[in-house]
Amino acid sequence: MNRNTVRLVMRREFVERGRDRGFAIAVGISLAIVLVSVLIAALVSNKNKTPSFDVGFAGSRAAVEQQIAEQSAPTYKIKMTSTIIPGDGVAAAQQQVKDGKLDALVADGKVYVKDSVDPKLEPVLAGANLAAQVPNLEQVQPQTTVQLAPKDPEAGQRKTVALIAEITLFSQMIAYCMWVATGVVEEKASRVIEVLLATVSPRALLTGKIIGIGGLGLLQLAATIAVGLGAGSATGALHISTQVWQTVAIVAVWFVLGYIFYASAYAAVAARVSRQEEMQTAVQPLNLLIMVPYFAAFAALSNPDAVWVRAASLIPPFSVLIQPVRIAGGDASWWEPVVAIGLMAAATVGIVLAGARVYENSVLRFGSKVTLRAAWSAGRKA
Amino acid sequence: MLELEGLRKRYGDRVALDGVTFTVRPGELYGFVGTNGAGKTTTMRITLGVLEPDAGTVRYRGAPVDAETRRTFGYMPEERGLYPKMRVGDQLRYLAELHGLSRGDADKAARYWMERLSVIERAEDRVEALSLGNQQRVQLAAALVHHPAVLVLDEPFSGLDPVGVDNLAEVLRERAAEGVPVVFSSHQLELVERLCDSIGIIYRGRMVATGSVDELRASRSERVLRVGTDAAAGWADAVPGVVSAEYGTGAATTLLLTADADDQAVLDAARALGPVREFTPLRASLAELFREAVADHDGDEAAAGAEEGAGA
């Protein structure tokens, strides 16, 4: 296999496909999907955001109440901005409460509000009121919380990230594998294959095609990730942590492995038919082989520690779409992805060899679909 | 020099090639003719390495041809094929590079051939937007773009208008004049007869005749003679060497003679019966030679094929 011809084939695939309007549309759609999901995530996370209140303190106990309220606010998961209101400012402050510029005004045991005290703010103010009346303030111990089974504070974000990773992986893999299949059939249907094979070996042609189209796939993946992370951190839907970068790396690795695996299979299947219409039916079983683990991944997302999920996340080729959910969910032990990637890499080598063989044996046989047996055993001798 | 020796190929039970052997010398235009399904395309595909033979070798300059040598060959398959959505110029540059030209040389060569075959103004168009005739020219350019050391063209003239035929003939002669062995197949036998230095006739996977047209004529088993005479029908039936005679209405007799017949004896017999106005040995056309060669091998070939099928 001549390395130079592989490079030439690769370049052609990359340039010609990249110029294709289909590529621009695919990239546009995937970026739009990412932007929309980031925006939705941003809206959802804004709802759960820590509420913040503007409170004014007036009266004789104002300073103490303010101090205690400020101290206890984080415990009650609120943010509080407070000001001391001097005696002659009380009337103005009341007006501010009425206008909604101030959430509450505390003065000598009274809480002035527009209509009612926000239930999240109420315990803070009530506590401050009580504590301020205790003669010996130093004896007042703030209440502390002991977490017996703490929830991962980033669990929600992890799920979102995993979901986006899952959708990206799936749509990228299926789209680029279909491109490989279409490309293979295009060469057969247009009969340019014979001109090519007079100078390029079938293996070089297949290798160049898979790498070239895969390069475009990686480009789109990079664009999607860049836009997703950019928009996510800009809208506050995402805070960029190590875990996010880990997920990005995982998606990239699984895309490369999964793409090579499936693309070889798609190419082999496509080489057996001579027309695009037949190709659609021929790749149907492979589509299922991607879609089933994809839908299973959604189920896995809500219960990532189930035994079936652990098992499926190790078995190629299901691991491609199941394993990322486990890691992004933060539930996998360190050895699981290592074993999953190892197994998948081995399976990929096997499928590449088998795919190349079928491709080589089928690509010059025109007319009716080449039987699997002929494609496997014939050799270009027949 | 391109040598094909003992090429054998079978598809399942069907024997496609049964020991095809011939040689194309440098600078020679070689016409490869045969009935449909005789094995022309299979032979060419094997020559280009697109197919592997079951047995036999292809040699160029005395050495067996490998992938590296084949990159210098030019090939035009019977089934025309180009990337429909690729631009003409890009396509030719790409093919030239695949055949080992540098980027700069590929560009120069693509331009040269697009100009030469008058498709330069379509360089930026997709192939699918071109007329069939222009696609054919691009296909030809694709076979020539890397200055091939050997040219193998499967039915290059089919689908060309008379001007296109002349252009292509000129290009092929020019390549041959530069010392390139050129093989092409065609069903247009007059064209082959006019163009080719050597001819090979393939029938049912076997070469049944090879050589120049004159050599083929000399080797025939029968000759045809036309005699203009007023003698009554049947006059030549008894003349030695006459296989059959056809007495036309226009006072001319067409005689089929054995190869070793003495035509002077025929002349004498005719003159004895009256004046002889015409005495012309008819030169067989390639089409006639072809039919004879095929007919000669019709009987024994079927038997050999059956034997071959049972033996191997």
Chai-1 contact restraints between the chains, C-beta under 6 A:
chainA,res_idxA,chainB,res_idxB,connection_type,confidence,min_distance_angstrom,max_distance_angstrom,comment,restraint_id
A,T5,B,L98,contact,1.0,0.0,6.0,A-B,restraint_1
A,L8,B,E97,contact,1.0,0.0,6.0,A-B,restraint_2
A,L8,B,L98,contact,1.0,0.0,6.0,A-B,restraint_3
A,R12,B,Y94,contact,1.0,0.0,6.0,A-B,restraint_4
A,S190,B,G81,contact,1.0,0.0,6.0,A-B,restraint_5
A,S190,B,P84,contact,1.0,0.0,6.0,A-B,restraint_6
A,R191,B,E79,contact,1.0,0.0,6.0,A-B,restraint_7
A,R191,B,G81,contact,1.0,0.0,6.0,A-B,restraint_8
A,V192,B,G81,contact,1.0,0.0,6.0,A-B,restraint_9
A,V192,B,L82,contact,1.0,0.0,6.0,A-B,restraint_10
A,V192,B,Y83,contact,1.0,0.0,6.0,A-B,restraint_11
A,E194,B,V50,contact,1.0,0.0,6.0,A-B,restraint_12
A,E194,B,P77,contact,1.0,0.0,6.0,A-B,restraint_13
A,E194,B,G81,contact,1.0,0.0,6.0,A-B,restraint_14
A,V195,B,G81,contact,1.0,0.0,6.0,A-B,restraint_15
A,L197,B,V50,contact,1.0,0.0,6.0,A-B,restraint_16
A,A198,B,L48,contact,1.0,0.0,6.0,A-B,restraint_17
A,A198,B,V50,contact,1.0,0.0,6.0,A-B,restraint_18
A,A198,B,Y75,contact,1.0,0.0,6.0,A-B,restraint_19
A,T199,B,R71,contact,1.0,0.0,6.0,A-B,restraint_20
A,T199,B,L98,contact,1.0,0.0,6.0,A-B,restraint_21
A,T199,B,H99,contact,1.0,0.0,6.0,A-B,restraint_22
A,V200,B,L98,contact,1.0,0.0,6.0,A-B,restraint_23
A,R380,B,E52,contact,1.0,0.0,6.0,A-B,restraint_24
A,K381,B,E52,contact,1.0,0.0,6.0,A-B,restraint_25
